[in-house]
Amino acid sequence: MKIGIISDTHDNPENINKAKIVFDEQRVAYLVHLGDYVAPFILRMFDGMTLHGIFGNNDGDRVRLLGVAKDIGAIIHGDFYNFEDDGVSFACYHGTEQSITSALVKSGSYDVVLCGHTHEAVEEQIGKTLFVNPGTAHGFGKRASVVVFDTETRKVEFIDLN
């Protein structure tokens, strides 16, 4: 099964549309958004897609974000979300506090730790845990990227949106 992973969209509708095309072409089962949607209206762009998300440090209007999520059938799980799919355990955290990110990775409790925040695309095996940061879907004048994760092969595919 393929999972779409996106983070740090920061109110960029153009790149969200590009990401949606990628996720559709890749036939992802659902999306995980690692936070920093920013304005609630941007979340509405994911209507029609199955989305599980968490909050980022720039998601100030959490009440309205939760309202939009409810309207479109998405779920924002708060600041942390863990789940298992196809026998792969995941932890999702925005990455605001490096010490928390590091503790999640070093704990060995998860097969995959997903974080955003730094806007840097990273795939790193640390002990038994794979650490993945999809980078920023916004781009901010540099590489804009998302990830497709295959739970069967445990392969990470970075896809540029530029």
MILOKE-593304 format. One line per field, with one value per residue: residue number from 0; x, y, z of N, C-alpha, C in turn. Coordinates in steps of 0.1 Angstrom, whole numbers, plus 5000, padded with zeros to 4 digits. Layout:
N
lovex = [NUM; ...] $
n.east = [X; ...] $
n.north = [Y; ...] $
n.up = [Z; ...] $
ca.east = [X; ...] $
ca.north = [Y; ...] $
ca.up = [Z; ...] $
c.east = [X; ...] $
c.north = [Y; ...] $
c.up = [Z; ...] $
This chain:
162
lovex = [0; 1; 2; 3; 4; 5; 6; 7; 8; 9; 10; 11; 12; 13; 14; 15; 16; 17; 18; 19; 20; 21; 22; 23; 24; 25; 26; 27; 28; 29; 30; 31; 32; 33; 34; 35; 36; 37; 38; 39; 40; 41; 42; 43; 44; 45; 46; 47; 48; 49; 50; 51; 52; 53; 54; 55; 56; 57; 58; 59; 60; 61; 62; 63; 64; 65; 66; 67; 68; 69; 70; 71; 72; 73; 74; 75; 76; 77; 78; 79; 80; 81; 82; 83; 84; 85; 86; 87; 88; 89; 90; 91; 92; 93; 94; 95; 96; 97; 98; 99; 100; 101; 102; 103; 104; 105; 106; 107; 108; 109; 110; 111; 112; 113; 114; 115; 116; 117; 118; 119; 120; 121; 122; 123; 124; 125; 126; 127; 128; 129; 130; 131; 132; 133; 134; 135; 136; 137; 138; 139; 140; 141; 142; 143; 144; 145; 146; 147; 148; 149; 150; 151; 152; 153; 154; 155; 156; 157; 158; 159; 160; 161] $
n.east = [5008; 5005; 5013; 5007; 5028; 5030; 5041; 5043; 5029; 5021; 5001; 5002; 4986; 4991; 5012; 5000; 4980; 4997; 5008; 4986; 4980; 5002; 4999; 4975; 4982; 5001; 4985; 4979; 4968; 4960; 4966; 4992; 4995; 5019; 5017; 5017; 4998; 4988; 4967; 4932; 4916; 4932; 4934; 4910; 4914; 4921; 4899; 4879; 4900; 4914; 4926; 4949; 4962; 4985; 4991; 5012; 5038; 5030; 5003; 4980; 4952; 4937; 4911; 4895; 4908; 4903; 4876; 4873; 4886; 4868; 4846; 4855; 4859; 4884; 4910; 4925; 4949; 4960; 4989; 5006; 5007; 5003; 5004; 4996; 5002; 4999; 5016; 5037; 5049; 5042; 5052; 5042; 5051; 5054; 5080; 5089; 5104; 5136; 5147; 5125; 5119; 5143; 5142; 5120; 5129; 5152; 5141; 5133; 5108; 5092; 5088; 5090; 5096; 5080; 5085; 5083; 5088; 5116; 5120; 5137; 5144; 5147; 5159; 5167; 5182; 5182; 5194; 5169; 5150; 5134; 5139; 5120; 5117; 5096; 5103; 5095; 5064; 5057; 5080; 5094; 5111; 5131; 5137; 5107; 5089; 5073; 5065; 5061; 5053; 5059; 5043; 5047; 5072; 5087; 5099; 5110; 5099; 5109; 5094; 5097; 5081; 5086] $
n.north = [4988; 5023; 5053; 5087; 5114; 5145; 5178; 5210; 5229; 5256; 5275; 5273; 5271; 5263; 5244; 5225; 5216; 5204; 5184; 5169; 5159; 5143; 5124; 5112; 5101; 5083; 5066; 5066; 5053; 5069; 5101; 5115; 5144; 5164; 5188; 5224; 5237; 5262; 5286; 5279; 5277; 5265; 5238; 5229; 5223; 5197; 5182; 5154; 5136; 5111; 5120; 5121; 5140; 5162; 5189; 5217; 5241; 5265; 5265; 5283; 5288; 5266; 5257; 5264; 5250; 5224; 5224; 5227; 5203; 5184; 5191; 5182; 5155; 5148; 5140; 5155; 5148; 5161; 5171; 5149; 5117; 5083; 5052; 5020; 5002; 4977; 4961; 4979; 5002; 5036; 5068; 5101; 5134; 5169; 5181; 5202; 5205; 5195; 5177; 5161; 5149; 5134; 5117; 5102; 5088; 5075; 5058; 5034; 5024; 5026; 5017; 5036; 5070; 5100; 5133; 5169; 5203; 5213; 5218; 5204; 5177; 5144; 5112; 5087; 5059; 5049; 5030; 5006; 5021; 5041; 5073; 5099; 5129; 5147; 5171; 5204; 5212; 5236; 5250; 5275; 5290; 5271; 5236; 5220; 5194; 5161; 5129; 5095; 5066; 5032; 5006; 4979; 4974; 4991; 5013; 5046; 5073; 5103; 5131; 5157; 5189; 5211] $
n.up = [5000; 4993; 5008; 5009; 5018; 5032; 5041; 5057; 5040; 5040; 5030; 5002; 4974; 4947; 4948; 4964; 4947; 4927; 4943; 4949; 4923; 4919; 4941; 4933; 4908; 4917; 4931; 4959; 4991; 5012; 5027; 5048; 5066; 5079; 5093; 5096; 5079; 5079; 5072; 5077; 5054; 5034; 5040; 5031; 5005; 5003; 5002; 4995; 4995; 5015; 5045; 5072; 5098; 5116; 5139; 5132; 5141; 5130; 5128; 5138; 5142; 5154; 5161; 5139; 5119; 5128; 5124; 5096; 5089; 5099; 5083; 5057; 5061; 5070; 5094; 5121; 5143; 5165; 5182; 5179; 5164; 5161; 5144; 5128; 5098; 5075; 5090; 5096; 5119; 5127; 5137; 5140; 5140; 5142; 5144; 5157; 5182; 5185; 5203; 5210; 5186; 5182; 5204; 5198; 5175; 5184; 5203; 5194; 5192; 5170; 5136; 5115; 5117; 5111; 5103; 5099; 5095; 5093; 5067; 5051; 5030; 5041; 5045; 5066; 5080; 5113; 5136; 5142; 5131; 5106; 5096; 5083; 5066; 5046; 5035; 5025; 5012; 5002; 4993; 4993; 4975; 4970; 4967; 4964; 4978; 4982; 4997; 4988; 5004; 5004; 5019; 5016; 5004; 5019; 5009; 5002; 4983; 4971; 4957; 4935; 4934; 4919] $
ca.east = [5000; 5012; 5009; 5013; 5033; 5032; 5043; 5047; 5023; 5022; 4992; 5007; 4976; 4997; 5020; 4991; 4974; 5007; 5010; 4974; 4981; 5012; 4993; 4965; 4990; 5008; 4974; 4981; 4956; 4956; 4976; 4995; 5000; 5027; 5015; 5019; 4988; 4987; 4953; 4922; 4911; 4941; 4930; 4898; 4919; 4923; 4885; 4879; 4911; 4915; 4938; 4952; 4972; 4988; 4994; 5026; 5040; 5024; 4989; 4975; 4938; 4934; 4897; 4889; 4914; 4895; 4862; 4874; 4889; 4855; 4838; 4859; 4861; 4898; 4912; 4937; 4950; 4966; 5004; 5013; 4998; 5009; 4995; 5002; 4996; 5006; 5027; 5047; 5045; 5046; 5050; 5041; 5053; 5058; 5094; 5093; 5114; 5145; 5149; 5114; 5121; 5154; 5137; 5111; 5137; 5161; 5133; 5131; 5094; 5085; 5096; 5092; 5092; 5077; 5085; 5085; 5093; 5129; 5119; 5147; 5140; 5156; 5156; 5179; 5180; 5189; 5190; 5158; 5139; 5136; 5135; 5117; 5111; 5093; 5107; 5084; 5056; 5057; 5092; 5101; 5122; 5140; 5131; 5094; 5088; 5065; 5070; 5053; 5059; 5053; 5044; 5051; 5087; 5093; 5107; 5106; 5102; 5108; 5089; 5098; 5069; 5090] $
ca.north = [5000; 5035; 5064; 5100; 5121; 5159; 5187; 5224; 5235; 5270; 5283; 5274; 5262; 5258; 5232; 5215; 5210; 5196; 5172; 5161; 5151; 5132; 5114; 5105; 5093; 5072; 5058; 5065; 5050; 5081; 5111; 5120; 5157; 5166; 5201; 5237; 5240; 5276; 5290; 5268; 5275; 5256; 5224; 5225; 5218; 5182; 5176; 5143; 5127; 5106; 5127; 5121; 5150; 5167; 5203; 5222; 5253; 5277; 5263; 5290; 5287; 5251; 5254; 5264; 5239; 5212; 5225; 5224; 5189; 5177; 5193; 5174; 5141; 5146; 5139; 5161; 5140; 5169; 5173; 5136; 5106; 5070; 5042; 5009; 4998; 4966; 4957; 4990; 5012; 5049; 5080; 5114; 5146; 5180; 5182; 5215; 5203; 5185; 5167; 5151; 5141; 5125; 5107; 5092; 5080; 5066; 5049; 5021; 5020; 5027; 5014; 5048; 5083; 5110; 5147; 5179; 5214; 5218; 5221; 5197; 5163; 5135; 5097; 5082; 5047; 5051; 5017; 4999; 5031; 5049; 5087; 5105; 5142; 5149; 5184; 5213; 5212; 5250; 5252; 5287; 5293; 5260; 5223; 5216; 5179; 5152; 5116; 5084; 5055; 5019; 4998; 4965; 4974; 5001; 5023; 5060; 5080; 5117; 5136; 5172; 5196; 5222] $
ca.up = [5000; 4992; 5016; 5006; 5030; 5029; 5052; 5055; 5028; 5042; 5022; 4988; 4967; 4935; 4951; 4969; 4935; 4921; 4951; 4947; 4911; 4922; 4949; 4925; 4898; 4925; 4937; 4974; 4998; 5020; 5030; 5062; 5066; 5091; 5099; 5090; 5068; 5082; 5072; 5076; 5040; 5026; 5043; 5023; 4992; 5004; 5002; 4985; 4998; 5029; 5051; 5086; 5100; 5129; 5139; 5132; 5149; 5124; 5127; 5150; 5144; 5155; 5162; 5126; 5112; 5132; 5118; 5082; 5088; 5101; 5071; 5046; 5064; 5074; 5109; 5126; 5156; 5176; 5180; 5177; 5159; 5158; 5137; 5122; 5086; 5068; 5099; 5098; 5129; 5124; 5146; 5133; 5149; 5133; 5145; 5163; 5192; 5180; 5213; 5209; 5173; 5184; 5213; 5190; 5166; 5192; 5212; 5187; 5193; 5157; 5124; 5108; 5123; 5101; 5108; 5089; 5102; 5089; 5052; 5044; 5027; 5047; 5047; 5073; 5089; 5126; 5143; 5135; 5128; 5094; 5098; 5070; 5065; 5032; 5031; 5024; 4999; 4998; 4986; 4997; 4966; 4968; 4964; 4970; 4977; 4990; 4997; 4987; 5011; 5001; 5031; 5013; 5002; 5028; 5000; 5002; 4970; 4971; 4944; 4934; 4929; 4911] $
c.east = [5009; 5005; 5015; 5016; 5036; 5034; 5046; 5042; 5022; 5014; 4997; 4997; 4982; 5004; 5011; 4984; 4984; 5008; 4998; 4974; 4991; 5006; 4982; 4972; 4996; 4998; 4976; 4968; 4951; 4968; 4979; 5001; 5007; 5027; 5020; 5011; 4988; 4973; 4943; 4917; 4919; 4938; 4919; 4902; 4921; 4910; 4885; 4890; 4910; 4928; 4938; 4963; 4974; 4990; 5009; 5026; 5034; 5009; 4982; 4960; 4933; 4919; 4891; 4895; 4906; 4882; 4863; 4877; 4876; 4846; 4842; 4862; 4876; 4899; 4925; 4938; 4957; 4981; 5012; 5002; 5007; 4999; 5003; 4994; 5005; 5018; 5038; 5041; 5051; 5044; 5051; 5042; 5058; 5073; 5099; 5104; 5123; 5147; 5137; 5115; 5132; 5150; 5128; 5119; 5145; 5153; 5132; 5117; 5086; 5094; 5099; 5087; 5091; 5077; 5087; 5093; 5106; 5129; 5130; 5143; 5151; 5151; 5169; 5175; 5189; 5185; 5180; 5148; 5144; 5131; 5132; 5111; 5109; 5098; 5094; 5077; 5055; 5068; 5100; 5113; 5132; 5132; 5118; 5092; 5077; 5071; 5058; 5060; 5052; 5054; 5049; 5067; 5094; 5102; 5101; 5109; 5099; 5104; 5090; 5085; 5073; 5089] $
c.north = [5012; 5046; 5077; 5108; 5136; 5167; 5201; 5230; 5250; 5278; 5284; 5265; 5256; 5245; 5221; 5208; 5201; 5183; 5163; 5153; 5140; 5121; 5106; 5096; 5081; 5063; 5056; 5061; 5061; 5089; 5112; 5134; 5160; 5180; 5213; 5239; 5255; 5280; 5279; 5266; 5265; 5241; 5219; 5220; 5203; 5175; 5165; 5133; 5123; 5112; 5125; 5132; 5153; 5182; 5206; 5235; 5265; 5275; 5269; 5289; 5273; 5248; 5254; 5253; 5226; 5212; 5222; 5209; 5181; 5179; 5184; 5160; 5138; 5145; 5145; 5155; 5148; 5171; 5160; 5126; 5094; 5060; 5031; 5005; 4988; 4961; 4967; 5000; 5026; 5059; 5092; 5126; 5157; 5182; 5195; 5215; 5192; 5174; 5156; 5143; 5130; 5114; 5097; 5083; 5070; 5056; 5035; 5015; 5019; 5023; 5026; 5060; 5093; 5124; 5156; 5190; 5221; 5222; 5214; 5182; 5154; 5121; 5092; 5070; 5049; 5039; 5010; 5009; 5039; 5063; 5093; 5119; 5145; 5162; 5193; 5213; 5226; 5253; 5264; 5291; 5283; 5248; 5222; 5201; 5173; 5138; 5106; 5072; 5043; 5010; 4984; 4965; 4983; 5011; 5037; 5066; 5095; 5122; 5151; 5178; 5208; 5219] $
c.up = [5000; 5001; 5011; 5018; 5026; 5042; 5048; 5042; 5028; 5032; 5007; 4979; 4954; 4937; 4957; 4957; 4928; 4929; 4950; 4934; 4913; 4930; 4941; 4915; 4905; 4932; 4952; 4980; 5006; 5022; 5045; 5060; 5079; 5097; 5091; 5077; 5067; 5083; 5070; 5062; 5032; 5028; 5035; 5009; 4991; 5004; 4991; 4987; 5013; 5035; 5066; 5088; 5114; 5128; 5138; 5140; 5143; 5122; 5139; 5152; 5144; 5155; 5148; 5117; 5115; 5125; 5103; 5080; 5089; 5088; 5059; 5049; 5068; 5089; 5112; 5141; 5167; 5172; 5177; 5172; 5156; 5153; 5132; 5109; 5079; 5077; 5101; 5108; 5126; 5136; 5138; 5143; 5140; 5132; 5151; 5173; 5188; 5190; 5213; 5197; 5176; 5194; 5206; 5182; 5174; 5201; 5207; 5188; 5180; 5146; 5116; 5116; 5112; 5108; 5097; 5096; 5096; 5075; 5045; 5042; 5033; 5047; 5053; 5082; 5102; 5135; 5135; 5129; 5115; 5097; 5085; 5073; 5050; 5027; 5031; 5011; 4994; 4989; 4990; 4988; 4964; 4965; 4972; 4968; 4986; 4989; 4995; 4993; 5008; 5013; 5029; 5012; 5012; 5021; 5002; 4989; 4972; 4957; 4945; 4928; 4920; 4896] $
